[in-house]
Amino acid sequence: MPSPQQMHLMLFPMFTGAHVAGWRHEGADPGRMHDIDFHREIVQMAEQAKFDAVFYSDAQGFRTIVGRDVHSRNDVARMDPLILLSALAMVSRRIGLIATLSTSYNEPYSAARRLASLDHVSHGRAGWNVVTSTTKNEARNFGREAHFGHAERYARAEEFVDVAKGLWDSWDDDAFVVDKAEGRFFDPGKLHGLDHKGKFFSVVGPLTTARSPQGHPVIVQAGASEAGQALAARTADVVFTSNPNLESAQAFYKAFKAKVVAAGRAPADCKILPSIQPIIAATDDEARAIADNLVSLIHPDVAISMLELALGGEIDLRAFDPNGPLPPIPSTEGSKSTQAKVIAMGDGLSIMQLARRIAAARTSSALVGSPERVADELEAWFRAGAADGFVIAAPYLPGSLKAFCDGVVPILQQRGLFRTDYAGVTLRDHLGLDRPENARTGRPDRHAEPEIWQPD
């Protein structure tokens, strides 16, 4: 069990790094983005530094498809995270492996089965980053002309997660007796159907995969809207956040922990991890030079495209003066919280100024400085009740991750703020989370008596 006085760290590699121009940095190796050995090196580096987990984002379509996106690697460099992490499970031993999987363009049965399988393959290190997807292009890859509306998207996600959790409890932990002498493979009284009929899904069950080492893979979410927070407060084990400063992080931490309690859970049942994009060098001045260089590498078209996306993707800003203010922005069915945050950020800025700021930060707050300065800032947030740990969104790979692991992690360890070795085996162990009890154990079930197959 980890000490409550120690923070959690998760790596967010984003294939070519979290900074939109990070792939152009001299410390990046973007040509290896589909090379399994590259990802093996990244995960093993994070595991050597004792990170809790690595998680890969995903989208099953481009966010935008326009000619100007040739200047960006944004969303075009991806592999299926479940397949990638299954391979990485074979070359790692302790680090958690979190896959992003959308509730809008998957089915709960197949999702539950794949995630339980990853938990078995990794000996209990699997996690699921629950997303609802946000783009029209993704919808069009699944036979829809438009994305689900915001309310419908989250209602579907609620039901999806509940069905998946029910399926993970299909088998008691000791259901498979495997009695060779008696010819008895499993105890039918310890197998449970689901028989779910809801608004979005009809799932009979049971799952064809045994209950996994963690019982349920760790559930992660990053939804910032009211609907997203309600879902996370009830179901998530970890919440990723993006906060521009300590005060906003403290406010979110306090408010969200209260929602967790209101959902009938203990505050420690859900860890809050703000996303940080560390830009590190031997001195603060050298780190600022790297940050300035990264900003200079952002192509203007990419910056504008990313701003359009952050605003909901419903407006073409090329029709407006880039040196003028933001025009009126139409409402979005995407991330409403992101849109509101970006509009507020644009007060007093030109379109291009805001675009460069959005492109540089992406989903993470930049933290620029020496290893000591970065460690000081992480410690300050952690001790001030703003975070249970952090998502490290490495701006370019592998260089920035190595700088963090070699420079910042040893300082945190020396201060007693981060583990020097893993105390457990599973991702739940790393996070200090209990293994869920099987909610269906002991219940009468229509699957208790085996059905005898008869030939036609």
Wavefront OBJ file of the C-alpha trace (Angstrom):
o trace
v 0.000 0.000 0.000
v 1.558 3.349 -1.009
v 2.052 6.043 1.604
v -0.611 8.785 1.540
v 2.338 11.191 1.691
v 3.619 9.980 -1.678
v 2.327 11.167 -5.032
v 1.367 9.102 -8.056
v 2.909 9.596 -11.498
v 1.485 8.465 -14.823
v 3.061 8.920 -18.243
v 1.096 10.270 -21.211
v 3.361 9.700 -24.249
v 0.964 10.551 -27.124
v 3.161 8.567 -29.554
v 5.269 11.554 -30.643
v 5.014 13.695 -27.519
v 2.401 15.987 -26.009
v 3.623 19.275 -27.488
v 2.153 19.866 -30.930
v 5.595 20.791 -32.302
v 7.524 18.396 -30.075
v 8.137 16.044 -32.985
v 10.292 18.749 -34.592
v 12.575 19.090 -31.548
v 16.089 17.682 -31.801
v 15.405 15.442 -28.797
v 12.488 13.728 -30.543
v 12.482 10.593 -32.685
v 9.093 10.758 -34.465
v 10.100 8.392 -37.261
v 9.773 5.507 -34.801
v 6.180 6.265 -33.784
v 4.931 2.882 -35.063
v 8.003 0.944 -33.891
v 7.158 -1.369 -30.990
v 10.764 -1.172 -29.791
v 10.420 2.606 -29.422
v 7.361 2.185 -27.214
v 9.124 -0.579 -25.297
v 11.995 1.809 -24.538
v 9.574 4.522 -23.392
v 7.589 2.206 -21.106
v 10.706 0.598 -19.660
v 12.169 4.042 -18.949
v 9.007 4.988 -17.051
v 8.993 1.649 -15.226
v 12.631 2.077 -14.210
v 11.581 5.419 -12.682
v 8.715 3.589 -10.862
v 5.814 5.386 -12.567
v 2.390 4.063 -11.564
v 1.240 3.672 -15.155
v 1.492 4.698 -18.778
v -1.642 5.538 -20.712
v -2.247 5.919 -24.417
v -4.954 8.155 -25.821
v -6.957 7.177 -28.882
v -9.338 8.480 -31.526
v -10.790 6.421 -34.342
v -10.587 9.219 -36.871
v -8.837 12.493 -37.609
v -10.049 15.503 -35.692
v -9.840 17.565 -38.871
v -9.119 16.685 -42.489
v -7.850 19.765 -44.278
v -4.748 20.458 -46.322
v -3.131 22.643 -43.698
v -2.887 19.688 -41.310
v 0.077 18.411 -43.331
v 2.161 20.612 -41.029
v 1.069 18.672 -37.946
v 1.336 15.111 -36.757
v -1.825 15.671 -34.718
v -3.970 12.506 -34.575
v -2.439 10.850 -37.618
v 0.093 8.781 -35.664
v -1.806 6.220 -33.628
v -2.048 2.505 -33.064
v -4.819 0.624 -31.301
v -3.837 1.090 -27.640
v -5.175 -2.280 -26.471
v -3.065 -4.145 -29.008
v -0.023 -1.973 -28.297
v -0.356 -2.390 -24.520
v -0.824 -6.152 -24.840
v 2.577 -6.274 -26.520
v 4.098 -3.925 -23.940
v 2.768 -6.141 -21.142
v 5.285 -8.750 -22.291
v 8.280 -6.431 -21.860
v 7.309 -4.820 -18.544
v 6.603 -6.231 -15.103
v 5.070 -3.652 -12.772
v 3.979 -0.464 -14.531
v 0.243 -0.069 -15.130
v -1.060 -0.106 -18.706
v -4.058 2.144 -19.421
v -5.893 2.037 -22.753
v -8.335 4.644 -24.034
v -11.595 3.204 -25.323
v -14.652 5.183 -26.414
v -18.131 4.432 -25.111
v -19.633 6.034 -28.215
v -18.051 3.773 -30.833
v -17.658 0.445 -29.075
v -19.977 -2.079 -27.457
v -19.757 -2.858 -23.729
v -19.454 -6.632 -24.138
v -16.444 -6.529 -26.444
v -14.884 -3.688 -24.448
v -15.264 -5.542 -21.139
v -13.805 -8.700 -22.652
v -10.793 -6.944 -24.199
v -10.005 -5.018 -21.022
v -10.357 -8.101 -18.813
v -8.072 -9.946 -21.218
v -5.450 -7.182 -20.933
v -5.707 -7.479 -17.150
v -5.023 -11.220 -17.386
v -2.186 -10.801 -19.888
v -0.497 -8.146 -17.725
v -1.096 -9.955 -14.396
v -3.336 -7.199 -13.084
v -1.986 -3.974 -14.559
v -4.816 -2.925 -16.889
v -6.705 0.348 -16.835
v -9.450 1.869 -18.983
v -9.487 5.556 -19.869
v -13.198 6.123 -20.489
v -13.911 8.688 -23.217
v -17.055 9.586 -25.144
v -15.292 10.921 -28.284
v -15.806 14.438 -29.599
v -15.369 14.614 -33.371
v -17.637 14.406 -36.401
v -15.058 12.462 -38.380
v -15.056 9.679 -35.817
v -18.837 9.498 -36.043
v -18.646 9.246 -39.823
v -16.273 6.293 -39.552
v -19.053 4.440 -37.735
v -21.961 5.128 -40.059
v -23.222 8.328 -38.432
v -23.512 11.728 -40.094
v -23.144 13.524 -36.771
v -21.751 12.804 -33.340
v -24.066 11.986 -30.436
v -25.336 15.035 -28.580
v -23.585 15.880 -25.311
v -26.372 14.657 -23.004
v -26.935 11.477 -25.002
v -23.199 10.793 -25.115
v -22.877 10.825 -21.343
v -26.100 8.911 -20.741
v -24.727 6.223 -23.045
v -21.397 6.282 -21.192
v -23.136 5.814 -17.822
v -24.929 2.720 -19.056
v -21.850 1.435 -20.902
v -19.657 1.538 -17.777
v -22.337 -0.098 -15.625
v -22.735 -2.935 -18.132
v -18.972 -3.469 -18.350
v -18.660 -3.634 -14.565
v -21.534 -6.107 -14.394
v -19.878 -8.302 -17.007
v -16.582 -8.266 -15.099
v -18.505 -9.928 -12.248
v -19.780 -12.761 -14.462
v -17.580 -15.306 -12.704
v -16.764 -15.773 -9.037
v -13.038 -15.798 -8.385
v -13.096 -19.529 -7.627
v -15.572 -20.543 -10.335
v -13.081 -22.630 -12.326
v -12.559 -25.813 -10.298
v -10.812 -27.688 -13.156
v -11.351 -31.095 -11.536
v -9.773 -33.583 -13.934
v -10.815 -36.638 -11.936
v -14.491 -35.654 -11.828
v -14.472 -34.099 -15.280
v -15.815 -30.850 -13.848
v -14.355 -27.697 -15.377
v -16.278 -24.990 -13.516
v -18.962 -24.593 -10.875
v -22.141 -23.413 -12.657
v -23.407 -21.901 -9.412
v -20.569 -19.401 -9.619
v -21.393 -18.187 -13.109
v -23.720 -15.194 -13.423
v -25.648 -13.848 -16.381
v -26.380 -10.146 -16.720
v -29.706 -9.894 -18.574
v -29.333 -6.149 -19.004
v -31.938 -4.261 -21.003
v -31.384 -0.522 -21.033
v -31.927 2.522 -23.196
v -28.781 1.987 -25.262
v -27.719 -1.624 -24.719
v -29.200 -5.086 -24.385
v -26.630 -7.548 -23.044
v -27.428 -11.054 -21.808
v -23.963 -12.093 -20.602
v -22.107 -13.751 -19.060
v -18.607 -12.715 -20.119
v -16.521 -15.469 -21.706
v -13.441 -14.310 -19.779
v -12.766 -15.262 -16.156
v -12.723 -12.582 -13.469
v -9.404 -10.810 -13.861
v -6.590 -10.317 -11.307
v -7.825 -6.854 -10.293
v -11.490 -7.864 -10.320
v -12.163 -4.742 -12.372
v -9.485 -2.952 -14.409
v -8.791 0.520 -13.031
v -11.239 3.071 -14.471
v -9.858 6.456 -15.498
v -11.721 9.489 -16.785
v -10.968 13.064 -17.798
v -14.430 14.534 -18.376
v -14.594 18.129 -17.118
v -18.266 18.850 -17.846
v -20.918 18.430 -15.151
v -22.065 15.192 -16.767
v -18.491 13.954 -17.031
v -17.767 14.776 -13.408
v -20.951 13.042 -12.261
v -19.929 9.867 -14.087
v -16.378 10.052 -12.745
v -17.457 10.712 -9.156
v -19.544 7.535 -9.228
v -17.318 5.183 -11.238
v -13.738 6.422 -11.736
v -10.685 5.340 -9.762
v -8.541 8.097 -11.282
v -9.477 11.462 -12.776
v -7.180 13.385 -15.108
v -7.543 17.157 -14.975
v -6.084 20.248 -16.602
v -5.683 23.262 -14.333
v -3.832 26.457 -15.290
v -2.720 27.348 -11.760
v -2.573 26.166 -8.158
v -5.718 27.999 -7.073
v -7.917 26.449 -9.757
v -6.412 23.018 -9.050
v -7.189 23.360 -5.331
v -10.747 24.432 -6.069
v -11.320 21.509 -8.427
v -9.751 19.037 -5.990
v -11.961 20.136 -3.102
v -15.149 20.272 -5.170
v -14.602 16.956 -6.908
v -13.676 15.067 -3.744
v -16.981 16.322 -2.298
v -18.776 14.828 -5.313
v -17.021 11.511 -4.722
v -18.268 11.517 -1.120
v -21.775 12.470 -2.263
v -21.691 9.421 -4.544
v -21.211 7.223 -1.473
v -17.474 6.722 -1.748
v -14.444 7.698 0.338
v -12.309 10.630 -0.906
v -9.300 8.326 -1.360
v -11.304 6.031 -3.660
v -10.668 8.397 -6.579
v -7.241 9.908 -7.263
v -6.998 13.327 -8.915
v -4.047 13.803 -11.266
v -3.550 17.141 -13.050
v -1.692 16.939 -16.347
v 1.698 18.657 -16.457
v 3.923 19.201 -19.489
v 7.468 19.463 -18.033
v 10.150 21.261 -20.019
v 13.391 20.628 -18.162
v 17.039 21.620 -18.506
v 19.993 22.080 -16.169
v 19.042 25.708 -15.510
v 15.825 27.705 -15.641
v 17.194 29.831 -18.495
v 18.051 26.769 -20.575
v 14.597 25.329 -19.958
v 12.935 28.593 -21.039
v 15.030 28.506 -24.209
v 13.682 25.025 -24.989
v 10.123 26.205 -24.337
v 10.603 29.232 -26.597
v 12.072 27.025 -29.300
v 9.090 24.668 -29.142
v 6.690 27.594 -29.539
v 8.670 28.844 -32.545
v 8.269 25.427 -34.190
v 4.452 25.593 -34.139
v 3.226 26.227 -37.676
v 0.583 29.036 -37.753
v -1.897 26.842 -39.630
v -1.552 24.163 -36.966
v -2.133 26.682 -34.180
v -5.310 27.990 -35.838
v -6.539 24.457 -36.530
v -6.053 23.473 -32.891
v -7.862 26.576 -31.687
v -10.804 25.741 -33.961
v -10.894 22.250 -32.493
v -10.725 23.542 -28.907
v -13.655 25.835 -29.696
v -15.763 22.897 -30.879
v -14.764 22.532 -34.523
v -17.791 24.435 -35.824
v -16.027 27.583 -37.058
v -13.387 28.332 -39.709
v -11.187 31.035 -38.192
v -9.345 31.599 -41.469
v -12.259 33.828 -42.453
v -11.248 36.306 -39.732
v -8.290 38.597 -39.139
v -5.712 36.562 -37.145
v -4.646 39.760 -35.400
v -8.220 40.573 -34.361
v -10.357 39.259 -31.491
v -12.327 36.028 -31.454
v -15.656 36.227 -33.303
v -18.871 34.873 -31.721
v -18.448 31.122 -31.280
v -21.324 28.686 -31.968
v -22.274 26.153 -29.302
v -20.718 22.702 -29.575
v -21.779 19.105 -29.035
v -18.135 18.367 -28.220
v -16.433 19.379 -24.993
v -18.474 22.278 -23.651
v -16.131 22.803 -20.696
v -13.115 23.103 -23.000
v -14.927 25.562 -25.242
v -15.894 27.770 -22.298
v -12.369 27.680 -20.885
v -10.801 28.654 -24.222
v -13.247 31.513 -24.821
v -12.390 32.864 -21.364
v -8.664 32.554 -22.113
v -9.129 34.609 -25.275
v -10.167 37.759 -23.442
v -7.779 40.495 -24.560
v -5.887 38.249 -26.987
v -5.885 38.135 -30.764
v -6.906 34.964 -32.578
v -3.268 34.120 -33.341
v -2.066 34.871 -29.809
v -4.730 32.601 -28.376
v -4.039 29.949 -31.019
v -0.341 29.794 -30.136
v -1.145 29.587 -26.440
v -3.626 26.757 -26.988
v -1.292 24.884 -29.318
v 1.627 25.137 -26.900
v -0.335 23.964 -23.870
v -2.618 21.386 -25.540
v -4.253 19.620 -22.595
v -1.487 20.219 -20.077
v -0.019 23.074 -18.070
v 3.599 23.699 -19.063
v 6.074 23.524 -16.188
v 9.381 25.040 -17.264
v 12.619 25.031 -15.302
v 15.451 23.101 -13.714
v 14.785 19.698 -12.116
v 14.742 21.390 -8.703
v 12.214 24.018 -9.780
v 9.921 21.419 -11.360
v 10.149 19.192 -8.276
v 9.418 22.200 -6.044
v 6.280 23.017 -8.028
v 5.003 19.429 -7.980
v 5.617 19.256 -4.235
v 3.813 22.563 -3.688
v 0.707 21.377 -5.545
v 0.752 18.009 -3.798
v 1.135 19.439 -0.290
v -1.421 22.189 -0.932
v -4.249 19.732 -1.576
v -4.372 20.307 -5.321
v -3.371 16.837 -6.517
v -2.866 13.202 -5.547
v -0.188 13.032 -8.213
v 0.396 14.053 -11.804
v 0.075 12.964 -15.399
v 3.406 13.658 -17.055
v 2.652 14.712 -20.629
v 6.151 14.491 -22.082
v 6.420 17.257 -24.723
v 8.805 15.291 -26.960
v 10.053 11.722 -26.886
v 12.292 10.276 -25.699
v 14.314 13.344 -24.649
v 11.894 15.111 -22.309
v 10.907 11.882 -20.539
v 14.556 11.060 -19.889
v 15.087 14.569 -18.490
v 12.185 14.070 -16.080
v 13.160 10.550 -15.016
v 16.851 11.385 -14.550
v 16.380 14.845 -13.058
v 13.058 15.222 -11.247
v 12.202 11.717 -10.037
v 15.365 11.300 -7.889
v 14.629 14.626 -6.167
v 11.057 13.563 -5.390
v 12.365 10.247 -4.069
v 14.969 11.962 -1.876
v 12.200 14.088 -0.379
v 10.088 11.008 0.346
v 7.420 12.178 -2.085
v 7.641 9.280 -4.539
v 8.332 5.558 -4.265
v 11.813 4.116 -4.739
v 10.350 0.727 -5.650
v 6.987 -0.889 -6.277
v 5.335 -2.268 -3.137
v 2.771 -4.360 -4.999
v 2.089 -6.093 -8.280
v -1.152 -4.672 -9.686
v -2.096 -1.167 -10.756
v -4.601 -1.108 -7.901
v -1.717 -1.881 -5.541
v 0.263 1.092 -6.878
v -2.710 3.411 -6.430
v -3.700 2.115 -3.003
v -7.098 0.964 -4.262
v -8.990 -2.052 -2.945
v -9.884 -4.921 -5.236
v -13.661 -4.685 -5.848
v -15.818 -7.393 -4.348
v -17.877 -9.379 -6.832
v -21.331 -7.821 -6.545
v -22.979 -10.979 -7.912
v -21.357 -13.635 -5.702
v -23.967 -15.679 -3.856
v -26.908 -14.387 -5.856
v -29.423 -16.875 -7.279
v -28.942 -16.926 -11.012
v -30.636 -18.609 -13.914
v -27.227 -19.815 -15.104
v -26.751 -21.817 -11.898
v -28.029 -24.978 -13.589
v -26.060 -25.955 -16.687
v -28.031 -26.125 -19.895
v -27.617 -29.442 -21.701
v -27.087 -29.052 -25.420
v -29.258 -31.286 -27.546
v -28.638 -31.996 -31.236
v -31.327 -30.972 -33.702
l 1 2 3 4 5 6 7 8 9 10 11 12 13 14 15 16 17 18 19 20 21 22 23 24 25 26 27 28 29 30 31 32 33 34 35 36 37 38 39 40 41 42 43 44 45 46 47 48 49 50 51 52 53 54 55 56 57 58 59 60 61 62 63 64 65 66 67 68 69 70 71 72 73 74 75 76 77 78 79 80 81 82 83 84 85 86 87 88 89 90 91 92 93 94 95 96 97 98 99 100 101 102 103 104 105 106 107 108 109 110 111 112 113 114 115 116 117 118 119 120 121 122 123 124 125 126 127 128 129 130 131 132 133 134 135 136 137 138 139 140 141 142 143 144 145 146 147 148 149 150 151 152 153 154 155 156 157 158 159 160 161 162 163 164 165 166 167 168 169 170 171 172 173 174 175 176 177 178 179 180 181 182 183 184 185 186 187 188 189 190 191 192 193 194 195 196 197 198 199 200 201 202 203 204 205 206 207 208 209 210 211 212 213 214 215 216 217 218 219 220 221 222 223 224 225 226 227 228 229 230 231 232 233 234 235 236 237 238 239 240 241 242 243 244 245 246 247 248 249 250 251 252 253 254 255 256 257 258 259 260 261 262 263 264 265 266 267 268 269 270 271 272 273 274 275 276 277 278 279 280 281 282 283 284 285 286 287 288 289 290 291 292 293 294 295 296 297 298 299 300 301 302 303 304 305 306 307 308 309 310 311 312 313 314 315 316 317 318 319 320 321 322 323 324 325 326 327 328 329 330 331 332 333 334 335 336 337 338 339 340 341 342 343 344 345 346 347 348 349 350 351 352 353 354 355 356 357 358 359 360 361 362 363 364 365 366 367 368 369 370 371 372 373 374 375 376 377 378 379 380 381 382 383 384 385 386 387 388 389 390 391 392 393 394 395 396 397 398 399 400 401 402 403 404 405 406 407 408 409 410 411 412 413 414 415 416 417 418 419 420 421 422 423 424 425 426 427 428 429 430 431 432 433 434 435 436 437 438 439 440 441 442 443 444 445 446 447 448 449 450 451 452 453 454 455 456
